[in-house]
Amino acid sequence: MINQDINLYKEKLLLSEKQESTIKQYLKYIEEFCLVENIQSKEDINQEKLISYKSYLENKYKTKTVNIKLIIINNF
């Protein structure tokens, strides 16, 4: 199910004329989030999982990277 949502998001990015490299990066961030937080559908995404993922990111990345990834996921 989540793959269908990701494909729809990819189409949205293509229509907004994002660069192919940008689209790949955005999708990579979303897929990483889904893997780490065991997201099976968009309905699984909630504030609790976003907070959990943020904590996970803060242990691995600089603040700027964390913020970029969270912005992209929120946009998704």
SENULO-155962 format. One record per residue: residue number from 1; residue in one letter; z negated, x negated, y negated of N, C-alpha, C, O in turn. Coordinates in steps of 0.2 Angstrom, whole numbers, plus 5000, padded with zeros to 4 digits. Atoms other than C-alpha are relative to their C-alpha. Layout:
! SENULO-155962
(rec NUM,'a',(Z,X,Y),(Z,X,Y),(Z,X,Y),(Z,X,Y))
...
***
This chain:
! SENULO-155962
(rec 1,'m',(5000,4996,5006),(5000,5000,5000),(5000,4996,4994),(5004,4997,4989))
(rec 2,'i',(5001,5004,5006),(4995,4987,4988),(5007,4996,4998),(5009,4995,4993))
(rec 3,'n',(4994,5003,5001),(5012,4978,4991),(5005,5004,4996),(5009,5002,4992))
(rec 4,'q',(4996,4995,5004),(5021,4994,4984),(4998,5000,4993),(5002,5000,4989))
(rec 5,'d',(5003,5000,5007),(5010,4993,4969),(5002,4994,4996),(5004,4994,4990))
(rec 6,'i',(4998,5006,5003),(5014,4975,4966),(5007,5000,4999),(5010,4997,4994))
(rec 7,'n',(4992,5000,5001),(5033,4978,4968),(5001,5004,4994),(5006,5003,4990))
(rec 8,'l',(4999,4996,5006),(5032,4992,4955),(4998,4996,4994),(5001,4996,4989))
(rec 9,'y',(5002,5004,5006),(5022,4980,4943),(5006,4995,4999),(5007,4993,4993))
(rec 10,'k',(4995,5005,5001),(5036,4967,4946),(5006,5003,4997),(5009,5000,4992))
(rec 11,'e',(4995,4997,5004),(5049,4979,4941),(4999,5002,4993),(5003,5001,4988))
(rec 12,'k',(5002,4999,5007),(5039,4983,4925),(5001,4994,4997),(5003,4994,4991))
(rec 13,'l',(4999,5006,5004),(5039,4965,4921),(5007,4998,4999),(5009,4995,4994))
(rec 14,'l',(4993,5001,5001),(5057,4963,4924),(5003,5004,4995),(5007,5001,4991))
(rec 15,'l',(4997,4995,5005),(5061,4978,4913),(4997,4997,4993),(5001,4998,4988))
(rec 16,'s',(5003,5003,5007),(5050,4969,4899),(5003,4994,4999),(5001,4990,4994))
(rec 17,'e',(4997,5006,5001),(5061,4954,4901),(4996,4994,5000),(4997,4989,4996))
(rec 18,'k',(5004,5006,4998),(5048,4942,4907),(5004,4995,5003),(5009,4997,5007))
(rec 19,'q',(4997,5006,4996),(5054,4925,4913),(4998,5000,5007),(4993,5003,5009))
(rec 20,'e',(5001,5000,4992),(5056,4923,4932),(4993,4996,5002),(4989,4998,5006))
(rec 21,'s',(5005,5005,4998),(5043,4909,4932),(4993,5004,4998),(4988,5003,5001))
(rec 22,'t',(5006,4996,5002),(5030,4921,4922),(4999,5005,5005),(4993,5006,5007))
(rec 23,'i',(5001,4994,4995),(5033,4935,4934),(4997,4997,5007),(4992,5000,5009))
(rec 24,'k',(5002,5004,4994),(5030,4923,4949),(4992,4999,4999),(4988,5000,5004))
(rec 25,'q',(5007,5002,5001),(5014,4917,4941),(4995,5006,5000),(4990,5006,5003))
(rec 26,'y',(5003,4994,5000),(5008,4935,4937),(4998,5003,5007),(4993,5005,5009))
(rec 27,'l',(5001,4997,4993),(5011,4941,4955),(4995,4995,5004),(4992,4998,5008))
(rec 28,'k',(5005,5005,4996),(5002,4925,4962),(4993,5002,4998),(4989,5002,5002))
(rec 29,'y',(5006,4999,5003),(4987,4929,4951),(4997,5007,5003),(4992,5008,5006))
(rec 30,'i',(5002,4994,4998),(4987,4947,4957),(4999,5000,5008),(4994,5003,5010))
(rec 31,'e',(5001,5000,4993),(4989,4943,4975),(4994,4996,5002),(4991,4998,5007))
(rec 32,'e',(5006,5004,4999),(4975,4930,4974),(4994,5005,5000),(4989,5005,5004))
(rec 33,'f',(5005,4995,5001),(4964,4944,4967),(4999,5004,5006),(4994,5006,5009))
(rec 34,'c',(5000,4995,4994),(4969,4956,4981),(4997,4996,5006),(4993,5000,5010))
(rec 35,'l',(5003,5003,4995),(4965,4943,4994),(4993,4998,5000),(4989,5000,5005))
(rec 36,'v',(5007,5002,5000),(4949,4937,4988),(4995,5006,5000),(4990,5006,5003))
(rec 37,'e',(5004,4994,5000),(4942,4954,4985),(5002,5006,5005),(4999,5011,5004))
(rec 38,'n',(4998,4995,4994),(4950,4963,5000),(5003,5006,4997),(5001,5012,4999))
(rec 39,'i',(4998,4994,5004),(4960,4975,4989),(5006,5002,5005),(5011,4998,5006))
(rec 40,'q',(4995,4997,4996),(4971,4986,5000),(5005,5005,4996),(5010,5006,4998))
(rec 41,'s',(4996,4996,5005),(4977,4998,4986),(4997,5000,4993),(4991,4997,4992))
(rec 42,'k',(5003,5000,5007),(4975,5000,4968),(4994,5004,4999),(4990,5003,4995))
(rec 43,'e',(5006,4996,5000),(4962,5013,4971),(4993,4996,5002),(4988,4998,5000))
(rec 44,'d',(5005,5004,4998),(4951,4999,4978),(4997,4996,4994),(4992,4993,4994))
(rec 45,'i',(5001,5004,5006),(4951,4990,4961),(4995,5004,4996),(4996,5010,4994))
(rec 46,'n',(5005,4997,5004),(4935,4994,4952),(4996,4994,4996),(4997,4988,4997))
(rec 47,'q',(5004,5005,5004),(4923,4986,4939),(4996,4995,5004),(4996,4989,5003))
(rec 48,'e',(5004,5004,4995),(4912,4979,4953),(5004,4994,5003),(5002,4988,5003))
(rec 49,'k',(4996,5005,4997),(4926,4970,4961),(5003,4995,4995),(5004,4989,4996))
(rec 50,'l',(4997,5005,5006),(4933,4963,4944),(4994,4995,4998),(4995,4989,4997))
(rec 51,'i',(5006,5005,5002),(4915,4956,4940),(4999,4995,5006),(4998,4989,5004))
(rec 52,'s',(5001,5004,4995),(4914,4949,4957),(5006,4994,5000),(5004,4988,5001))
(rec 53,'y',(4995,5004,5001),(4931,4941,4955),(4999,4995,4994),(5001,4989,4995))
(rec 54,'k',(5001,5004,5006),(4927,4934,4938),(4995,4995,5002),(4995,4989,5000))
(rec 55,'s',(5005,5005,4997),(4911,4925,4946),(5004,4995,5004),(5002,4989,5003))
(rec 56,'y',(4997,5004,4995),(4922,4918,4959),(5005,4995,4996),(5005,4989,4997))
(rec 57,'l',(4995,5004,5004),(4935,4912,4946),(4996,4995,4995),(4998,4989,4995))
(rec 58,'e',(5004,5004,5005),(4921,4905,4934),(4997,4993,5004),(4996,4988,5001))
(rec 59,'n',(5002,5006,4997),(4916,4893,4948),(5005,4995,5002),(5004,4990,5005))
(rec 60,'k',(4995,5004,4998),(4933,4886,4950),(5004,4998,4994),(5008,4993,4995))
(rec 61,'y',(4995,5002,5006),(4942,4886,4933),(4997,5000,4994),(4991,5002,4993))
(rec 62,'k',(5002,5000,5007),(4940,4884,4915),(5000,5007,4997),(5004,5011,5000))
(rec 63,'t',(5001,4993,5003),(4936,4899,4904),(5007,5003,4998),(5008,5009,4999))
(rec 64,'k',(4993,4998,5002),(4954,4900,4897),(5004,5003,5006),(5007,5008,5006))
(rec 65,'t',(4997,4998,4994),(4961,4901,4915),(4997,5007,5002),(5001,5011,5004))
(rec 66,'v',(5004,4994,4997),(4948,4914,4920),(5003,5006,4996),(5004,5011,4998))
(rec 67,'n',(4998,4994,5004),(4953,4925,4905),(5007,5002,5001),(5008,5008,5001))
(rec 68,'i',(4993,4998,4998),(4971,4924,4908),(5001,5004,5006),(5005,5009,5006))
(rec 69,'k',(4999,4996,4993),(4970,4929,4926),(4997,5007,4999),(5000,5012,5002))
(rec 70,'l',(5003,4993,5001),(4958,4944,4921),(5004,5004,4996),(5005,5010,4997))
(rec 71,'i',(4995,4995,5004),(4970,4950,4908),(5006,5002,5004),(5008,5008,5003))
(rec 72,'i',(4995,4998,4996),(4984,4950,4920),(4998,5005,5005),(5002,5010,5006))
(rec 73,'i',(5003,4995,4995),(4974,4959,4933),(4999,5007,4996),(5001,5012,4999))
(rec 74,'n',(5001,4994,5004),(4969,4972,4920),(5006,5003,4998),(5007,5009,4998))
(rec 75,'n',(4993,4997,5001),(4987,4974,4915),(5003,5003,5006),(5006,5008,5005))
(rec 76,'f',(4998,4997,4993),(4991,4977,4933),(4997,5007,5001),(4999,5010,5006))
***
